[in-house]
Protein backbone atom coordinates (compact mmCIF):
# COMPACT_ATOMS: atom_id res chain seq x y z
CA UNK A 1 0.00 0.00 0.00
CA UNK A 2 2.78 2.46 0.92
CA UNK A 3 4.61 1.66 -2.31
CA UNK A 4 1.48 2.38 -4.37
CA UNK A 5 1.10 5.77 -2.64
CA UNK A 6 4.74 6.65 -3.33
CA UNK A 7 4.37 5.65 -6.99
CA UNK A 8 1.23 7.79 -7.31
CA UNK A 9 3.02 10.80 -5.77
CA UNK A 10 5.58 10.81 -8.60
CA UNK A 11 3.15 9.94 -11.39
CA UNK A 12 2.05 12.28 -14.18
CA UNK A 13 -1.52 11.95 -12.94
CA UNK A 14 -0.56 13.44 -9.56
CA UNK A 15 1.42 16.17 -11.30
CA UNK A 16 -1.58 17.05 -13.47
CA UNK A 17 -3.85 17.14 -10.42
CA UNK A 18 -1.45 19.52 -8.67
CA UNK A 19 -1.26 21.80 -11.70
CA UNK A 20 -5.04 21.85 -12.11
CA UNK A 21 -5.58 22.58 -8.41
CA UNK A 22 -2.98 25.36 -8.44
CA UNK A 23 -4.52 26.99 -11.50
CA UNK A 24 -8.02 26.89 -10.01
CA UNK A 25 -6.80 28.28 -6.68
CA UNK A 26 -4.95 31.11 -8.44
CA UNK A 27 -7.99 32.06 -10.50
CA UNK A 28 -10.29 32.08 -7.45
CA UNK A 29 -7.85 34.20 -5.42
CA UNK A 30 -7.34 36.57 -8.36
CA UNK A 31 -11.09 37.05 -8.73
CA UNK A 32 -11.46 37.60 -4.98
CA UNK A 33 -8.72 40.24 -5.03
CA UNK A 34 -10.20 41.88 -8.13
CA UNK A 35 -13.62 42.08 -6.46
CA UNK A 36 -12.10 43.64 -3.33
CA UNK A 37 -10.30 46.27 -5.39
CA UNK A 38 -13.42 46.99 -7.43
CA UNK A 39 -15.50 47.46 -4.28
CA UNK A 40 -12.97 49.84 -2.70
CA UNK A 41 -12.17 51.78 -5.86
CA UNK A 42 -15.47 51.69 -7.74
CA UNK A 43 -14.40 54.45 -10.17
CA UNK A 44 -11.30 52.50 -11.22
CA UNK A 45 -11.50 51.00 -14.72
CA UNK A 46 -10.32 47.39 -14.45
CA UNK A 47 -11.23 46.55 -18.04
CA UNK A 48 -7.60 45.90 -18.90
CA UNK A 49 -7.69 42.84 -16.64
CA UNK A 50 -10.35 41.14 -18.74
CA UNK A 51 -8.75 38.80 -21.23
CA UNK A 52 -9.58 39.79 -24.79
CA UNK A 53 -11.00 43.18 -23.91
CA UNK A 54 -12.69 44.63 -27.03
CA UNK A 55 -10.78 47.93 -27.00
CA UNK A 56 -7.40 46.31 -26.59
CA UNK A 57 -5.45 45.13 -29.59
CA UNK A 58 -2.43 43.03 -28.82
CA UNK A 59 0.45 43.14 -31.24
CA UNK A 60 4.20 43.37 -31.39
CA UNK A 61 5.84 46.08 -29.34
CA UNK A 62 6.96 49.15 -31.24
CA UNK A 63 9.02 50.53 -28.38
CA UNK A 64 12.56 51.44 -29.40
CA UNK A 65 15.52 52.93 -27.63
CA UNK A 66 18.48 54.80 -29.01
CA UNK A 67 21.07 54.59 -26.26
CA UNK A 68 24.73 55.39 -26.82
CA UNK A 69 27.05 52.40 -26.58
CA UNK A 70 28.72 51.86 -23.24
CA UNK A 71 32.48 51.53 -23.36
CA UNK A 72 34.14 49.32 -20.77
CA UNK A 73 36.35 50.99 -18.22
CA UNK A 74 40.01 50.65 -19.12
CA UNK A 75 41.47 51.81 -15.83
CA UNK A 76 40.76 50.51 -12.40
CA UNK A 77 39.77 53.18 -9.90
CA UNK A 78 42.44 54.01 -7.33
CA UNK A 79 41.78 54.29 -3.64
CA UNK A 80 42.69 57.69 -2.23
CA UNK A 81 43.23 58.86 1.28
CA UNK A 82 40.30 61.22 1.69
CA UNK A 83 41.28 62.39 5.16
CA UNK A 84 44.72 63.77 4.30
CA UNK A 85 43.61 65.67 1.20
CA UNK A 86 40.13 66.72 2.27
CA UNK A 87 39.09 70.35 2.39
CA UNK A 88 35.90 69.64 4.33
CA UNK A 89 35.70 69.80 8.08
CA UNK A 90 34.06 67.03 10.08
CA UNK A 91 30.59 67.68 11.44
CA UNK A 92 30.28 68.23 15.16
CA UNK A 93 27.69 66.18 16.98
N, CA and C of each residue as an Amber inpcrd file, in Angstrom:
protein
   279
   0.8320000  -1.1970000   0.0000000   0.0000000   0.0000000   0.0000000
   0.8710000   1.2540000   0.0000000   1.9070000   1.3000000   0.8380000
   2.7840000   2.4630000   0.9160000   3.5290000   2.6640000  -0.3960000
   3.8990000   1.5610000  -1.0380000   4.6120000   1.6600000  -2.3080000
   3.6960000   2.2460000  -3.3880000   2.4360000   1.8590000  -3.3920000
   1.4770000   2.3780000  -4.3650000   1.2770000   3.8860000  -4.1750000
   1.2510000   4.3390000  -2.9270000   1.1030000   5.7660000  -2.6380000
   2.3240000   6.5250000  -3.1380000   3.5150000   5.9970000  -2.8820000
   4.7400000   6.6530000  -3.3340000   4.8090000   6.7110000  -4.8560000
   4.3730000   5.6640000  -5.5230000   4.3700000   5.6530000  -6.9900000
   3.3810000   6.6790000  -7.5370000   2.2270000   6.8070000  -6.8640000
   1.2340000   7.7850000  -7.3070000   1.7480000   9.2160000  -7.1200000
   2.4990000   9.4600000  -6.0420000   3.0210000  10.7980000  -5.7660000
   3.9330000  11.3030000  -6.8830000   4.6490000  10.4030000  -7.5410000
   5.5770000  10.8120000  -8.5960000   4.9970000  10.6120000  -9.9990000
   3.7500000  10.2130000 -10.0880000   3.1470000   9.9450000 -11.3890000
   2.7170000  11.2370000 -12.0880000   2.5320000  11.1500000 -13.3980000
   2.0500000  12.2830000 -14.1780000   0.6280000  12.6530000 -13.7800000
  -0.1430000  11.6790000 -13.3670000  -1.5200000  11.9500000 -12.9430000
  -1.5290000  12.8740000 -11.7180000  -0.6530000  12.6040000 -10.7580000
  -0.5630000  13.4450000  -9.5640000  -0.0570000  14.8390000  -9.9420000
   0.8990000  14.8900000 -10.8510000   1.4170000  16.1740000 -11.3040000
   0.3050000  16.9900000 -11.9540000  -0.4790000  16.3620000 -12.8070000
  -1.5800000  17.0530000 -13.4710000  -2.6360000  17.5280000 -12.4780000
  -2.9070000  16.7240000 -11.4580000  -3.8540000  17.1350000 -10.4200000
  -3.3420000  18.3590000  -9.6670000  -2.0460000  18.3670000  -9.3650000
  -1.4510000  19.5170000  -8.6660000  -1.5090000  20.7740000  -9.5160000
  -1.2160000  20.6460000 -10.7970000  -1.2630000  21.8000000 -11.6990000
  -2.6850000  22.3280000 -11.8050000  -3.6400000  21.4440000 -11.9860000
  -5.0420000  21.8490000 -12.1130000  -5.5140000  22.5430000 -10.8340000
  -5.1870000  21.9790000  -9.6800000  -5.5780000  22.5820000  -8.4050000
  -4.9480000  23.9550000  -8.2490000  -3.6760000  24.0810000  -8.5800000
  -2.9780000  25.3630000  -8.4420000  -3.5820000  26.4180000  -9.3500000
  -3.9150000  26.0430000 -10.5700000  -4.5220000  26.9880000 -11.5030000
  -5.8860000  27.4520000 -10.9940000  -6.6990000  26.5290000 -10.5200000
  -8.0220000  26.8890000 -10.0140000  -7.9100000  27.7760000  -8.7720000
  -6.9760000  27.4670000  -7.8870000  -6.7960000  28.2780000  -6.6800000
  -6.3310000  29.6810000  -7.0430000  -5.4280000  29.7920000  -8.0070000
  -4.9500000  31.1060000  -8.4380000  -6.0900000  31.9350000  -9.0070000
  -6.8900000  31.3350000  -9.8690000  -7.9910000  32.0610000 -10.5040000
  -8.9970000  32.5360000  -9.4580000  -9.3300000  31.6890000  -8.4880000
 -10.2870000  32.0810000  -7.4500000  -9.7270000  33.2200000  -6.6000000
  -8.4560000  33.1410000  -6.2220000  -7.8450000  34.2040000  -5.4240000
  -7.7440000  35.4930000  -6.2180000  -7.4300000  35.3870000  -7.4990000
  -7.3450000  36.5710000  -8.3590000  -8.7040000  37.2630000  -8.4370000
  -9.7500000  36.4860000  -8.6340000 -11.0910000  37.0520000  -8.7310000
 -11.5080000  37.6850000  -7.4000000 -11.1540000  37.0510000  -6.3010000
 -11.4620000  37.6050000  -4.9830000 -10.7590000  38.9470000  -4.7970000
  -9.4920000  39.0000000  -5.1480000  -8.7160000  40.2350000  -5.0330000
  -9.2850000  41.3160000  -5.9520000  -9.6300000  40.9350000  -7.1750000
 -10.1970000  41.8760000  -8.1330000 -11.5130000  42.4540000  -7.6040000
 -12.3450000  41.6170000  -7.0180000 -13.6200000  42.0820000  -6.4610000
 -13.4000000  43.0310000  -5.2860000 -12.3980000  42.7470000  -4.4570000
 -12.1040000  43.6360000  -3.3290000 -11.6370000  45.0000000  -3.8240000
 -10.7780000  45.0000000  -4.8370000 -10.2970000  46.2710000  -5.3900000
 -11.4510000  47.0350000  -6.0200000 -12.2860000  46.3360000  -6.7670000
 -13.4200000  46.9880000  -7.4310000 -14.3920000  47.5790000  -6.4140000
 -14.5680000  46.9220000  -5.2790000 -15.4980000  47.4570000  -4.2830000
 -14.9090000  48.6570000  -3.5400000 -13.5990000  48.7120000  -3.3790000
 -12.9700000  49.8410000  -2.6970000 -12.7520000  51.0260000  -3.6310000
 -12.4400000  50.7380000  -4.8890000 -12.1680000  51.7840000  -5.8650000
 -13.1490000  51.6310000  -7.0250000 -14.4130000  51.9580000  -6.7640000
 -15.4670000  51.6950000  -7.7400000 -15.3350000  52.5280000  -9.0100000
 -14.5900000  53.6370000  -8.9700000 -14.3990000  54.4470000 -10.1700000
 -13.2210000  53.9570000 -11.0180000 -12.4720000  53.0090000 -10.5190000
 -11.3050000  52.4960000 -11.2170000 -11.7230000  51.5850000 -12.3630000
 -11.1820000  51.8230000 -13.5520000 -11.4960000  51.0040000 -14.7200000
 -10.5660000  49.7940000 -14.7320000 -11.1060000  48.6220000 -14.4670000
 -10.3230000  47.3930000 -14.4510000 -10.5090000  46.5910000 -15.7280000
 -10.9720000  47.2350000 -16.7840000 -11.2290000  46.5510000 -18.0450000
  -9.9890000  45.9180000 -18.6520000  -8.8250000  46.4750000 -18.3420000
  -7.5970000  45.9050000 -18.8980000  -7.2960000  44.5230000 -18.3380000
  -7.9180000  44.1620000 -17.2290000  -7.6890000  42.8420000 -16.6410000
  -8.4820000  41.7420000 -17.3310000  -9.5090000  42.1200000 -18.0700000
 -10.3520000  41.1440000 -18.7450000  -9.6310000  40.6610000 -19.9940000
  -9.4520000  39.3730000 -20.0840000  -8.7450000  38.8030000 -21.2320000
  -9.5600000  39.0260000 -22.4960000  -8.9080000  39.5450000 -23.5160000
  -9.5780000  39.7860000 -24.7870000 -10.5270000  40.9610000 -24.7320000
 -10.1540000  41.9920000 -23.9890000 -10.9970000  43.1820000 -23.9090000
 -11.1870000  43.7490000 -25.3090000 -12.4020000  44.2020000 -25.6570000
 -12.6870000  44.6300000 -27.0280000 -11.8770000  45.8320000 -27.4880000
 -11.5030000  46.7390000 -26.5800000 -10.7830000  47.9320000 -27.0040000
  -9.2730000  47.7480000 -26.9880000  -8.8380000  46.5580000 -26.6980000
  -7.3990000  46.3090000 -26.5910000  -6.9420000  45.4240000 -27.7430000
  -6.0030000  45.9160000 -28.4970000  -5.4530000  45.1290000 -29.5890000
  -4.0190000  44.7620000 -29.2360000  -3.7490000  43.4950000 -29.1820000
  -2.4270000  43.0280000 -28.8170000  -1.6250000  42.7910000 -30.0800000
  -0.4260000  43.3100000 -30.0880000   0.4490000  43.1400000 -31.2420000
   1.8900000  43.2570000 -30.8000000   2.7900000  43.2530000 -31.7510000
   4.2020000  43.3690000 -31.3910000   4.5050000  44.7530000 -30.8270000
   5.4530000  44.8160000 -29.9480000   5.8450000  46.0760000 -29.3420000
   6.5820000  46.9380000 -30.3540000   6.2730000  48.2210000 -30.3480000
   6.9650000  49.1520000 -31.2430000   7.9050000  50.0590000 -30.4690000
   8.1470000  49.7380000 -29.2120000   9.0220000  50.5350000 -28.3820000
  10.4610000  50.3640000 -28.8380000  11.1500000  51.4940000 -29.0120000
  12.5590000  51.4430000 -29.3970000  13.3540000  52.3480000 -28.4840000
  14.6270000  52.0820000 -28.3870000  15.5240000  52.9280000 -27.6280000
  16.7330000  53.2350000 -28.4850000  17.2910000  54.3970000 -28.2800000
  18.4840000  54.7960000 -29.0060000  19.5120000  55.2440000 -27.9750000
  20.1000000  54.2970000 -27.2970000  21.0690000  54.5950000 -26.2600000
  22.4740000  54.5610000 -26.8320000  23.3490000  55.4430000 -26.3470000
  24.7260000  55.3890000 -26.8210000  25.4060000  54.1190000 -26.2950000
  26.3590000  53.6040000 -27.0440000  27.0530000  52.3960000 -26.5770000
  27.8700000  52.6970000 -25.3330000  27.9590000  51.7330000 -24.4790000
  28.7220000  51.8650000 -23.2390000  30.0910000  51.2410000 -23.4590000
  31.1230000  52.0400000 -23.2100000  32.4770000  51.5310000 -23.3620000
  32.9510000  50.9940000 -22.0280000  33.6430000  49.8660000 -22.0390000
  34.1380000  49.3190000 -20.7740000  35.2340000  50.2000000 -20.2020000
  35.3040000  50.2180000 -18.8930000  36.3480000  50.9940000 -18.2170000
  37.6970000  50.3560000 -18.4930000  38.6830000  51.1880000 -18.8250000
  40.0130000  50.6510000 -19.1240000  40.9440000  50.7570000 -17.9400000
  40.6250000  51.6420000 -17.0070000  41.4750000  51.8140000 -15.8330000
  40.6920000  51.4300000 -14.5900000  41.3890000  50.8320000 -13.6640000
  40.7560000  50.5070000 -12.4000000  40.8040000  51.7390000 -11.5200000
  39.7440000  52.0150000 -10.7850000  39.7700000  53.1750000  -9.8960000
  40.7880000  52.9760000  -8.7840000  41.4380000  54.0720000  -8.3960000
  42.4360000  54.0130000  -7.3290000  41.8140000  54.4860000  -6.0330000
  42.2100000  53.8580000  -4.9550000  41.7790000  54.2940000  -3.6420000
  42.6050000  55.5010000  -3.2470000  41.9710000  56.4980000  -2.6810000
  42.6890000  57.6870000  -2.2260000  42.4630000  57.8690000  -0.7470000
  43.3650000  58.5620000  -0.1330000  43.2340000  58.8570000   1.2840000
  42.4510000  60.1480000   1.4140000  41.1810000  60.0600000   1.6680000
  40.2950000  61.2170000   1.6900000  40.5550000  62.1080000   2.8910000
  41.0990000  61.5720000   3.9620000  41.2810000  62.3870000   5.1620000
  42.4770000  63.3140000   5.0420000  43.5310000  62.9200000   4.3710000
  44.7150000  63.7650000   4.2950000  44.5670000  64.8770000   3.2740000
  43.7280000  64.6970000   2.2630000  43.6110000  65.6750000   1.2000000
  42.2160000  66.2880000   1.1530000  41.5160000  66.2610000   2.2550000
  40.1330000  66.7200000   2.2750000  40.0590000  68.1680000   2.7080000
  39.2430000  68.9530000   2.0300000  39.0880000  70.3540000   2.3920000
  37.8360000  70.5630000   3.2320000  37.1090000  69.5150000   3.5160000
  35.9020000  69.6440000   4.3330000  36.2260000  69.3740000   5.7920000
  35.4910000  70.0030000   6.6420000  35.6980000  69.8000000   8.0790000
  34.6490000  68.8170000   8.5800000  35.0090000  68.0090000   9.5490000
  34.0550000  67.0330000  10.0820000  32.9220000  67.7410000  10.8100000
  31.7610000  67.1370000  10.7630000  30.5920000  67.6750000  11.4410000
  30.6930000  67.4170000  12.9380000  30.2770000  68.4110000  13.7080000
  30.2750000  68.2340000  15.1580000  28.9140000  67.7090000  15.5820000
  28.9330000  66.7680000  16.5050000  27.6930000  66.1820000  16.9830000
  27.3570000  66.6980000  18.3480000
